[in-house]
Amino acid sequence: MRGCIVVTGASGHVGANLVRRLVAEGVRVRAVVRSNPGPVADTGAEIVRADVGDLAALRAAFQGADAVCHLASLISILGDRGGEVFRVNVDGARNVAVACADAGVGRLVHISSIHAYRHDAAATIDETTPKVEGEGHAAYDLSKAEGERAIRRVAAERDLDVVVVQPTGIVGPFDFGPSRMGRTVLAVARRRLPAVVPGGFDWVDVRDVAEGILLALRRGRSGEEYILSGAYRPIRELVRTTAELAGVRPPPLLPFWTARLAAPVAERVGTALRREPLITRESLATLRTGRPVSSAKARRELGYAPRPPEKAIEDALRWFVDRGMLEPRHRSVHVATP
């Protein structure tokens, strides 16, 4: 490529994996971070600081780029956080699209979320499932759907080449945050998760998401969207797998009515500690309405081939051990590769 590939949100879980994946191929990467470059500081990527709310900074960051992979997003299971979720996920997405058009970027790959789809509208979710719209939905879910609409409006007005991908629940190595699922894996392995909540979701390896983004960049049809799923698993099954791999006893199952009563308390404690809790009313609703998700379109058109989520958990545990975030128990460990 004559220019480079820009990755926004490069310091996040997916970003850290995608940047490594691109650099390993010899691609020149410009990693855009808002503040902390740590997760990609040792990758050899060019580091640029910019906020998605700053259109001028985005224009400068995108100059000379062949493509932009827009990952910067604010995940929330506690509502709109004073408008910040919509500012980042909708206004920020619009700014990225405008900056791409202004800078003459060849292709924008927008990383949305499976949460943009209505989980109550189909037995199996695919790209034909209706999107979240209007009132009565979680702020994050609505923001991801509206972010897609904002980008598509700019694409139509400015003749911008856009491809959208929608990952499911992400787990795996190079989780510097760690992410909410990474925190759950660590809590199980450290025997600090008191109980398992009911429900399930589709879980995907973060490295497969990074690969799916790269495939969408190279093979995706302009204007199309592709779901990047892995496999549906009950959360109890995933926690049991994590416990077995970590060599600890799995926590007991918490009845749904008890979890529903506990969620508001967890939210208040999380607010007081300024940390998002692992269980909230929104997260319970997500797990309760979780559906099987089809990635048939991405498999057919892109060659997408995800691995089982159990492998993602195993490699996440090994990576946490390698980082000194977790003490090894019964397994030898090695560094996971992106």
C-alpha positions as CSV (number, residue, x, y, z in Angstrom):
1,M,0.0,0.0,0.0
2,R,1.3,3.5,-0.9
3,G,0.0,5.0,2.4
4,C,-1.0,3.5,5.7
5,I,-3.9,2.1,7.6
6,V,-5.2,4.1,10.4
7,V,-6.7,2.4,13.5
8,T,-8.8,4.5,15.8
9,G,-9.3,3.2,19.3
10,A,-6.0,1.5,18.9
11,S,-5.4,1.1,22.7
12,G,-8.6,-0.9,23.2
13,H,-8.8,-4.7,23.3
14,V,-9.7,-5.1,19.6
15,G,-7.3,-2.3,18.6
16,A,-4.3,-3.8,20.3
17,N,-4.9,-7.1,18.5
18,L,-5.6,-5.5,15.1
19,V,-2.5,-3.2,15.2
20,R,-0.4,-6.3,16.0
21,R,-2.0,-8.2,13.2
22,L,-1.4,-5.5,10.6
23,V,2.2,-4.8,11.7
24,A,3.0,-8.5,11.5
25,E,2.0,-8.3,7.8
26,G,4.4,-5.4,7.2
27,V,1.6,-2.8,6.9
28,R,2.4,0.7,8.0
29,V,0.0,1.5,10.8
30,R,-1.0,4.8,12.3
31,A,-2.5,4.1,15.7
32,V,-4.9,6.8,17.0
33,V,-5.4,6.9,20.7
34,R,-7.2,9.4,22.9
35,S,-4.7,9.3,25.8
36,N,-2.9,6.0,26.7
37,P,-0.7,4.5,24.0
38,G,0.6,1.8,26.2
39,P,-1.1,-1.2,24.6
40,V,0.4,-0.4,21.2
41,A,3.6,1.5,22.2
42,D,5.9,-1.5,21.5
43,T,4.3,-2.5,18.2
44,G,6.2,-0.2,15.8
45,A,3.0,1.6,14.8
46,E,3.0,5.4,14.5
47,I,1.2,6.8,17.5
48,V,-1.2,9.8,17.1
49,R,-3.3,11.3,19.8
50,A,-6.7,12.5,18.8
51,D,-10.3,12.5,20.2
52,V,-13.2,11.5,18.0
53,G,-14.9,14.7,19.1
54,D,-12.1,16.8,17.4
55,L,-12.8,16.9,13.7
56,A,-9.7,18.8,12.8
57,A,-7.4,16.3,14.7
58,L,-9.1,13.4,12.8
59,R,-8.5,15.1,9.5
60,A,-4.8,15.5,10.3
61,A,-4.6,11.9,11.5
62,F,-6.2,10.5,8.4
63,Q,-4.0,12.4,5.9
64,G,-2.3,10.0,3.4
65,A,-4.2,7.0,4.7
66,D,-5.3,4.2,2.3
67,A,-8.0,3.1,4.8
68,V,-9.3,3.8,8.3
69,C,-10.5,1.1,10.7
70,H,-12.7,2.9,13.2
71,L,-12.8,1.1,16.5
72,A,-13.0,3.9,19.0
73,S,-16.1,3.4,21.0
74,L,-17.5,3.7,24.5
75,I,-19.1,0.5,25.9
76,S,-21.6,1.0,28.7
77,I,-24.0,-1.2,30.7
78,L,-24.9,1.8,32.8
79,G,-26.9,4.0,30.5
80,D,-25.7,7.0,28.6
81,R,-23.3,8.4,31.2
82,G,-24.4,12.0,30.9
83,G,-24.4,11.9,27.1
84,E,-20.9,10.6,26.7
85,V,-22.0,7.3,25.1
86,F,-23.8,9.1,22.3
87,R,-21.1,11.7,21.9
88,V,-18.5,9.0,21.2
89,N,-20.5,6.4,19.4
90,V,-22.7,8.6,17.3
91,D,-21.2,12.1,17.0
92,G,-17.7,10.5,17.0
93,A,-18.6,8.0,14.3
94,R,-20.0,10.9,12.1
95,N,-16.8,12.9,12.6
96,V,-14.7,9.9,11.5
97,A,-16.7,9.5,8.3
98,V,-16.5,13.3,7.5
99,A,-12.8,13.3,8.2
100,C,-12.3,10.3,5.9
101,A,-14.2,12.0,3.1
102,D,-12.2,15.2,3.7
103,A,-8.9,13.4,3.7
104,G,-9.6,11.3,0.6
105,V,-9.4,8.0,2.5
106,G,-10.0,5.0,0.1
107,R,-12.1,2.9,2.5
108,L,-13.6,3.2,6.0
109,V,-14.3,0.0,8.0
110,H,-16.6,0.9,10.8
111,I,-16.6,-1.6,13.7
112,S,-20.1,-1.5,15.2
113,S,-21.6,-4.2,17.5
114,I,-24.1,-7.0,17.5
115,H,-25.9,-4.8,20.0
116,A,-27.1,-2.6,17.1
117,Y,-29.5,-5.4,16.2
118,R,-32.8,-6.1,18.0
119,H,-32.3,-9.3,19.9
120,D,-36.0,-9.8,20.4
121,A,-36.8,-9.7,16.7
122,A,-35.4,-13.1,15.5
123,A,-34.5,-16.6,16.7
124,T,-31.1,-16.3,15.1
125,I,-29.6,-12.9,14.4
126,D,-28.2,-12.1,11.0
127,E,-27.7,-9.1,8.8
128,T,-31.4,-9.0,7.9
129,T,-32.5,-8.6,11.6
130,P,-34.0,-5.2,12.3
131,K,-31.8,-2.6,14.0
132,V,-32.5,-0.9,17.3
133,E,-34.5,2.3,16.9
134,G,-36.4,4.7,19.1
135,E,-37.1,4.5,22.8
136,G,-37.1,1.5,25.1
137,H,-33.6,0.3,24.3
138,A,-30.3,0.4,26.2
139,A,-28.3,3.5,25.5
140,Y,-25.3,1.6,24.2
141,D,-27.4,-0.6,21.9
142,L,-29.2,2.5,20.4
143,S,-25.9,4.4,20.1
144,K,-24.3,1.7,18.0
145,A,-27.3,1.5,15.7
146,E,-27.4,5.3,15.4
147,G,-23.6,5.4,14.8
148,E,-24.1,3.1,11.8
149,R,-26.9,5.4,10.5
150,A,-24.7,8.5,10.9
151,I,-21.8,7.0,9.0
152,R,-24.1,5.7,6.2
153,R,-25.6,9.2,5.8
154,V,-22.1,10.7,5.4
155,A,-21.2,7.9,3.0
156,A,-24.2,8.6,0.8
157,E,-23.6,12.4,0.8
158,R,-19.9,12.2,0.2
159,D,-19.6,9.0,-1.9
160,L,-17.5,7.4,0.8
161,D,-16.6,3.7,0.5
162,V,-17.8,2.2,3.8
163,V,-18.0,-1.4,5.1
164,V,-19.5,-2.2,8.6
165,V,-18.6,-5.1,10.8
166,Q,-20.5,-6.2,13.9
167,P,-18.6,-8.4,16.4
168,T,-20.4,-10.3,19.2
169,G,-19.1,-10.7,22.8
170,I,-15.3,-10.4,22.6
171,V,-12.8,-12.4,24.7
172,G,-9.1,-13.2,24.2
173,P,-5.5,-12.1,24.8
174,F,-3.8,-8.7,24.7
175,D,-6.5,-7.4,26.9
176,F,-4.7,-4.6,28.6
177,G,-7.7,-2.9,30.1
178,P,-8.8,-5.5,30.9
179,S,-12.2,-5.5,29.2
180,R,-15.4,-6.4,31.0
181,M,-15.2,-10.0,29.8
182,G,-11.5,-10.0,30.7
183,R,-12.4,-8.9,34.2
184,T,-14.9,-11.7,34.4
185,V,-12.2,-14.3,33.4
186,L,-9.8,-12.9,36.0
187,A,-12.5,-12.9,38.7
188,V,-13.2,-16.5,38.0
189,A,-9.6,-17.5,38.0
190,R,-8.9,-15.6,41.2
191,R,-12.0,-17.1,42.8
192,R,-13.5,-13.7,43.3
193,L,-16.7,-14.2,41.4
194,P,-19.3,-15.1,44.0
195,A,-21.9,-16.5,41.6
196,V,-22.8,-16.9,37.9
197,V,-25.8,-15.1,36.5
198,P,-28.3,-16.9,34.2
199,G,-28.4,-16.4,30.4
200,G,-26.0,-16.6,27.5
201,F,-24.5,-14.8,24.5
202,D,-22.5,-15.3,21.4
203,W,-18.7,-15.1,22.2
204,V,-15.9,-14.5,19.7
205,D,-12.1,-14.6,19.9
206,V,-10.7,-11.1,19.7
207,R,-8.0,-12.3,17.2
208,D,-10.8,-13.5,14.9
209,V,-12.5,-10.1,15.1
210,A,-9.1,-8.5,14.1
211,E,-8.9,-11.0,11.2
212,G,-12.5,-10.3,10.2
213,I,-11.8,-6.6,10.1
214,L,-8.8,-7.2,7.8
215,L,-10.9,-9.4,5.6
216,A,-13.6,-6.8,5.4
217,L,-11.0,-4.2,4.5
218,R,-9.7,-6.3,1.6
219,R,-12.7,-8.3,0.4
220,G,-15.9,-6.6,1.8
221,R,-18.4,-5.2,-0.7
222,S,-18.8,-1.4,-0.4
223,G,-21.9,-0.5,1.6
224,E,-22.3,-4.0,3.1
225,E,-22.2,-5.1,6.7
226,Y,-20.9,-8.4,8.1
227,I,-21.5,-10.0,11.5
228,L,-18.4,-11.4,13.1
229,S,-19.7,-14.0,15.5
230,G,-18.1,-17.0,17.2
231,A,-20.5,-19.4,19.0
232,Y,-23.4,-19.1,21.5
233,R,-22.6,-20.3,25.0
234,P,-24.5,-20.0,28.3
235,I,-22.5,-17.8,30.6
236,R,-22.5,-20.7,33.1
237,E,-20.7,-22.9,30.6
238,L,-18.1,-20.3,29.8
239,V,-17.4,-19.7,33.5
240,R,-17.1,-23.5,34.1
241,T,-14.6,-23.7,31.3
242,T,-12.6,-20.8,32.7
243,A,-12.6,-22.4,36.2
244,E,-11.4,-25.7,34.8
245,L,-8.6,-24.1,32.8
246,A,-7.5,-22.0,35.8
247,G,-7.7,-25.0,38.2
248,V,-10.3,-23.6,40.5
249,R,-13.9,-24.5,41.5
250,P,-16.6,-22.7,39.5
251,P,-19.0,-20.4,41.4
252,P,-22.6,-21.4,41.9
253,L,-25.5,-20.3,39.7
254,L,-27.5,-17.3,41.0
255,P,-31.2,-17.6,40.3
256,F,-32.4,-14.8,38.0
257,W,-34.7,-13.2,40.5
258,T,-31.8,-12.9,42.9
259,A,-29.6,-11.5,40.3
260,R,-32.3,-8.9,39.3
261,L,-32.5,-7.8,43.0
262,A,-28.7,-7.6,43.3
263,A,-28.1,-5.6,40.1
264,P,-29.2,-2.2,41.5
265,V,-27.0,-2.7,44.5
266,A,-24.0,-3.5,42.3
267,E,-24.8,-0.4,40.2
268,R,-24.7,1.8,43.3
269,V,-21.5,0.3,44.6
270,G,-19.9,0.6,41.1
271,T,-20.9,4.3,41.0
272,A,-19.5,4.9,44.4
273,L,-16.2,3.2,43.5
274,R,-16.2,4.8,40.0
275,R,-15.9,1.4,38.4
276,E,-18.4,-0.3,36.1
277,P,-19.8,-3.4,37.9
278,L,-19.8,-6.8,36.2
279,I,-23.6,-7.1,36.8
280,T,-26.2,-4.4,36.0
281,R,-29.8,-4.4,35.0
282,E,-28.7,-3.8,31.4
283,S,-26.2,-6.6,31.4
284,L,-28.8,-9.0,32.8
285,A,-31.2,-8.0,30.0
286,T,-28.5,-8.7,27.4
287,L,-27.7,-12.1,28.8
288,R,-31.4,-13.0,29.2
289,T,-32.2,-12.1,25.6
290,G,-29.0,-13.5,24.1
291,R,-29.6,-15.3,20.8
292,P,-27.6,-17.5,18.4
293,V,-25.9,-15.3,15.8
294,S,-25.0,-16.2,12.2
295,S,-21.8,-15.2,10.6
296,A,-22.7,-17.1,7.4
297,K,-22.4,-14.0,5.2
298,A,-18.9,-13.2,6.5
299,R,-17.9,-16.8,6.1
300,R,-19.2,-16.9,2.5
301,E,-18.0,-13.5,1.2
302,L,-14.9,-12.9,3.3
303,G,-13.6,-16.3,4.2
304,Y,-14.1,-15.6,7.9
305,A,-13.4,-18.7,10.1
306,P,-13.6,-18.1,13.8
307,R,-12.2,-20.5,16.4
308,P,-14.2,-21.8,19.4
309,P,-14.6,-19.3,22.3
310,E,-13.0,-21.8,24.7
311,K,-9.7,-21.3,22.9
312,A,-10.0,-17.6,23.4
313,I,-10.5,-18.1,27.1
314,E,-7.5,-20.4,27.4
315,D,-5.2,-18.0,25.6
316,A,-6.6,-15.0,27.6
317,L,-5.7,-16.8,30.8
318,R,-2.2,-17.6,29.5
319,W,-1.7,-14.0,28.5
320,F,-2.8,-12.7,31.9
321,V,-0.3,-15.1,33.5
322,D,2.4,-13.9,31.2
323,R,1.6,-10.2,32.1
324,G,1.9,-11.1,35.8
325,M,-1.9,-10.4,36.3
326,L,-2.6,-13.9,37.3
327,E,-0.7,-16.7,39.2
328,P,-0.4,-20.0,37.2
329,R,-1.9,-23.0,38.9
330,H,-2.0,-26.4,37.1
331,R,-1.0,-25.5,33.5
332,S,2.3,-24.5,31.8
333,V,1.9,-21.2,30.1
334,H,3.3,-19.5,27.0
335,V,2.8,-16.2,25.3
336,A,-0.4,-16.1,23.2
337,T,0.0,-14.9,19.6
338,P,-2.3,-12.5,17.8
